[in-house]
Amino acid sequence: MSKADDRKVEKALLKKALGYTEDVAKTYKLKRIEYQDGKKVLEVEELAQGVDQTFVPPDLASQIFWLKNRKPKEWKEKVSDNLEQESAELFDHLMREFKDEVERETD
């Protein structure tokens, strides 16, 4: 892999970690009815192309992976007797960081 490929993967991982909106092509069935003197004289169905915007929410696993690799001292795995408590604290910390990032981006 080249450095350009590495950058593409980094950008894709960051995009997935933060969430994004994407355009999705859709096909719709349209029905056109024509009337003459109150009577239906023509009914035509046709397909039309359109675009919907879909929000892809942030991915928690991508966020954790990113943080563990970008800030290993703060996010390394810790082995302890109280793993459940530490996992809850890690999740709370991650959610605070994510919330702060979203607020900075939306301001």
Secondary structure, DSSP 8 states (H G I E B T S, - for coil): --HHHHHHHHHHHHHHHH-EEEEEEEEEEEEEEEEETTEEEEEEEEEEEEEEEEEE---HHHHHHHHHHH-HHHH-----TTHHHHHHHHHHHHHHHHHHHHHHHH-
